[in-house]
Amino acid sequence: MRKKLFRIYIAVSLDGYIARVNGAVDWLDDYDPAEFDFDGFLDTVGTLIIGRKTFDQVMEFGDWPYKDRRTIVLTSRDLPKDCPPNTAAYGGSLMELAQQLREDKSDTGDIWVVGGASVVTQFLFGGIADQLDVFVIPEILGDGIRLFGCDAAGTTPKLVASQSYKSGVVRMQYDLR
């Protein structure tokens, strides 16, 4: 059986932001996820790990887009009563969570570390993430929530693939192992 991968799959503006200051991602609206085979990526995912702020934001979008996938929300607060099925709160050690998920034989899919920036940083620089897919969107926001903060240093990802798309988006895939 193939090893489950912890994958960071994320869009970033040309100037390094994943969202506006208020968390909005409306600057992504003009880009079609089908161009990047997002559904193909999602087919490889069995579990999502998502930060509480990002979870709350996605809940505001309406229908939960990840209905059939287990979702683990990193939070110290209770989840809302109307949260999607297969969703659980987790407030413990990320290393212990990673070990539990890697050993879970009931789910053979990869683990998608959805975000936000703090969650991505913890998995990336904690040595838990295996793969980083960054989609550089040809938009300059000027300000917002950075993908990597000033404390994000010490990792040298190895570029294994890159691809450009008609929309001007560039995907870079890095191996983190």
Contacts in CASP RR format, 6 or more apart in sequence:
PFRMAT RR
TARGET T0000
AUTHOR 0000-0000-0000
METHOD contacts of the structure
MODEL  1
MRKKLFRIYIAVSLDGYIARVNGAVDWLDDYDPAEFDFDGFLDTVGTLII
GRKTFDQVMEFGDWPYKDRRTIVLTSRDLPKDCPPNTAAYGGSLMELAQQ
LREDKSDTGDIWVVGGASVVTQFLFGGIADQLDVFVIPEILGDGIRLFGC
DAAGTTPKLVASQSYKSGVVRMQYDLR
1 108 0 8 1.000
2 108 0 8 1.000
3 102 0 8 1.000
4 101 0 8 1.000
4 102 0 8 1.000
4 107 0 8 1.000
4 108 0 8 1.000
4 109 0 8 1.000
4 110 0 8 1.000
4 111 0 8 1.000
5 110 0 8 1.000
5 111 0 8 1.000
5 130 0 8 1.000
5 131 0 8 1.000
6 98 0 8 1.000
6 101 0 8 1.000
6 110 0 8 1.000
6 111 0 8 1.000
6 113 0 8 1.000
6 123 0 8 1.000
6 128 0 8 1.000
6 129 0 8 1.000
6 130 0 8 1.000
6 131 0 8 1.000
7 45 0 8 1.000
7 110 0 8 1.000
7 111 0 8 1.000
7 112 0 8 1.000
7 113 0 8 1.000
7 129 0 8 1.000
7 130 0 8 1.000
7 131 0 8 1.000
7 132 0 8 1.000
7 133 0 8 1.000
8 112 0 8 1.000
8 113 0 8 1.000
8 120 0 8 1.000
8 123 0 8 1.000
8 124 0 8 1.000
8 129 0 8 1.000
8 131 0 8 1.000
8 132 0 8 1.000
8 133 0 8 1.000
9 41 0 8 1.000
9 112 0 8 1.000
9 133 0 8 1.000
10 18 0 8 1.000
10 115 0 8 1.000
10 120 0 8 1.000
10 132 0 8 1.000
10 133 0 8 1.000
10 134 0 8 1.000
10 135 0 8 1.000
10 147 0 8 1.000
11 18 0 8 1.000
11 25 0 8 1.000
11 28 0 8 1.000
11 31 0 8 1.000
11 134 0 8 1.000
11 135 0 8 1.000
11 137 0 8 1.000
12 18 0 8 1.000
12 134 0 8 1.000
12 135 0 8 1.000
12 136 0 8 1.000
12 137 0 8 1.000
12 147 0 8 1.000
13 27 0 8 1.000
13 136 0 8 1.000
13 137 0 8 1.000
13 139 0 8 1.000
13 140 0 8 1.000
13 141 0 8 1.000
13 142 0 8 1.000
14 136 0 8 1.000
14 137 0 8 1.000
14 138 0 8 1.000
14 139 0 8 1.000
14 140 0 8 1.000
15 140 0 8 1.000
15 141 0 8 1.000
15 142 0 8 1.000
16 141 0 8 1.000
16 146 0 8 1.000
16 147 0 8 1.000
16 148 0 8 1.000
17 141 0 8 1.000
17 142 0 8 1.000
17 143 0 8 1.000
17 144 0 8 1.000
17 145 0 8 1.000
17 146 0 8 1.000
17 147 0 8 1.000
18 25 0 8 1.000
18 116 0 8 1.000
18 117 0 8 1.000
18 145 0 8 1.000
18 146 0 8 1.000
18 147 0 8 1.000
19 25 0 8 1.000
19 144 0 8 1.000
19 145 0 8 1.000
20 26 0 8 1.000
20 27 0 8 1.000
20 141 0 8 1.000
20 143 0 8 1.000
20 144 0 8 1.000
20 145 0 8 1.000
21 143 0 8 1.000
21 144 0 8 1.000
21 145 0 8 1.000
23 57 0 8 1.000
23 144 0 8 1.000
23 145 0 8 1.000
27 137 0 8 1.000
27 139 0 8 1.000
27 141 0 8 1.000
28 137 0 8 1.000
31 137 0 8 1.000
31 167 0 8 1.000
31 169 0 8 1.000
32 167 0 8 1.000
33 39 0 8 1.000
35 165 0 8 1.000
35 166 0 8 1.000
35 167 0 8 1.000
35 169 0 8 1.000
36 135 0 8 1.000
36 165 0 8 1.000
36 169 0 8 1.000
36 171 0 8 1.000
41 133 0 8 1.000
42 66 0 8 1.000
42 69 0 8 1.000
44 109 0 8 1.000
44 110 0 8 1.000
45 69 0 8 1.000
45 109 0 8 1.000
45 110 0 8 1.000
45 111 0 8 1.000
45 112 0 8 1.000
46 69 0 8 1.000
46 70 0 8 1.000
46 107 0 8 1.000
46 108 0 8 1.000
46 109 0 8 1.000
46 110 0 8 1.000
46 111 0 8 1.000
46 112 0 8 1.000
47 69 0 8 1.000
47 70 0 8 1.000
47 71 0 8 1.000
47 72 0 8 1.000
47 101 0 8 1.000
47 107 0 8 1.000
47 109 0 8 1.000
47 110 0 8 1.000
47 111 0 8 1.000
47 112 0 8 1.000
48 66 0 8 1.000
48 69 0 8 1.000
48 70 0 8 1.000
48 71 0 8 1.000
48 72 0 8 1.000
48 111 0 8 1.000
48 112 0 8 1.000
48 114 0 8 1.000
49 72 0 8 1.000
49 74 0 8 1.000
49 97 0 8 1.000
49 111 0 8 1.000
49 112 0 8 1.000
49 113 0 8 1.000
49 114 0 8 1.000
49 115 0 8 1.000
49 119 0 8 1.000
49 123 0 8 1.000
50 58 0 8 1.000
50 71 0 8 1.000
50 72 0 8 1.000
50 73 0 8 1.000
50 74 0 8 1.000
50 114 0 8 1.000
50 115 0 8 1.000
50 116 0 8 1.000
50 119 0 8 1.000
51 73 0 8 1.000
51 74 0 8 1.000
51 75 0 8 1.000
51 114 0 8 1.000
51 115 0 8 1.000
51 116 0 8 1.000
51 118 0 8 1.000
51 119 0 8 1.000
52 73 0 8 1.000
52 74 0 8 1.000
52 75 0 8 1.000
52 77 0 8 1.000
53 116 0 8 1.000
54 114 0 8 1.000
54 115 0 8 1.000
54 116 0 8 1.000
54 119 0 8 1.000
55 71 0 8 1.000
55 73 0 8 1.000
55 75 0 8 1.000
58 64 0 8 1.000
58 65 0 8 1.000
59 80 0 8 1.000
59 83 0 8 1.000
64 84 0 8 1.000
66 84 0 8 1.000
67 84 0 8 1.000
67 85 0 8 1.000
67 86 0 8 1.000
68 86 0 8 1.000
69 86 0 8 1.000
70 86 0 8 1.000
70 87 0 8 1.000
70 88 0 8 1.000
70 107 0 8 1.000
71 84 0 8 1.000
71 86 0 8 1.000
71 87 0 8 1.000
71 88 0 8 1.000
72 87 0 8 1.000
72 88 0 8 1.000
72 89 0 8 1.000
72 90 0 8 1.000
72 97 0 8 1.000
73 79 0 8 1.000
73 83 0 8 1.000
73 87 0 8 1.000
73 88 0 8 1.000
73 89 0 8 1.000
73 90 0 8 1.000
74 90 0 8 1.000
74 91 0 8 1.000
74 94 0 8 1.000
74 119 0 8 1.000
75 89 0 8 1.000
75 90 0 8 1.000
75 91 0 8 1.000
76 91 0 8 1.000
77 89 0 8 1.000
78 89 0 8 1.000
79 87 0 8 1.000
79 88 0 8 1.000
79 89 0 8 1.000
90 97 0 8 1.000
94 122 0 8 1.000
94 123 0 8 1.000
94 126 0 8 1.000
94 128 0 8 1.000
95 128 0 8 1.000
98 128 0 8 1.000
101 107 0 8 1.000
101 111 0 8 1.000
113 119 0 8 1.000
113 120 0 8 1.000
113 123 0 8 1.000
113 129 0 8 1.000
116 145 0 8 1.000
117 145 0 8 1.000
117 146 0 8 1.000
117 147 0 8 1.000
117 148 0 8 1.000
117 149 0 8 1.000
120 129 0 8 1.000
120 147 0 8 1.000
121 148 0 8 1.000
121 149 0 8 1.000
121 151 0 8 1.000
121 152 0 8 1.000
122 128 0 8 1.000
123 129 0 8 1.000
124 132 0 8 1.000
124 152 0 8 1.000
124 155 0 8 1.000
124 176 0 8 1.000
125 151 0 8 1.000
125 152 0 8 1.000
125 153 0 8 1.000
125 154 0 8 1.000
125 155 0 8 1.000
127 155 0 8 1.000
127 176 0 8 1.000
129 176 0 8 1.000
130 175 0 8 1.000
130 176 0 8 1.000
130 177 0 8 1.000
131 173 0 8 1.000
131 174 0 8 1.000
131 175 0 8 1.000
131 176 0 8 1.000
132 157 0 8 1.000
132 173 0 8 1.000
132 174 0 8 1.000
132 176 0 8 1.000
133 171 0 8 1.000
133 172 0 8 1.000
133 173 0 8 1.000
133 174 0 8 1.000
134 147 0 8 1.000
134 171 0 8 1.000
134 172 0 8 1.000
134 174 0 8 1.000
135 169 0 8 1.000
135 170 0 8 1.000
135 171 0 8 1.000
136 169 0 8 1.000
136 170 0 8 1.000
136 171 0 8 1.000
136 172 0 8 1.000
137 169 0 8 1.000
138 167 0 8 1.000
138 168 0 8 1.000
138 169 0 8 1.000
155 176 0 8 1.000
157 174 0 8 1.000
157 175 0 8 1.000
157 176 0 8 1.000
158 174 0 8 1.000
158 175 0 8 1.000
158 176 0 8 1.000
159 172 0 8 1.000
159 173 0 8 1.000
159 174 0 8 1.000
160 173 0 8 1.000
160 174 0 8 1.000
160 175 0 8 1.000
161 171 0 8 1.000
161 172 0 8 1.000
161 173 0 8 1.000
162 170 0 8 1.000
162 171 0 8 1.000
162 172 0 8 1.000
162 173 0 8 1.000
163 170 0 8 1.000
163 171 0 8 1.000
164 170 0 8 1.000
164 171 0 8 1.000
165 171 0 8 1.000
END
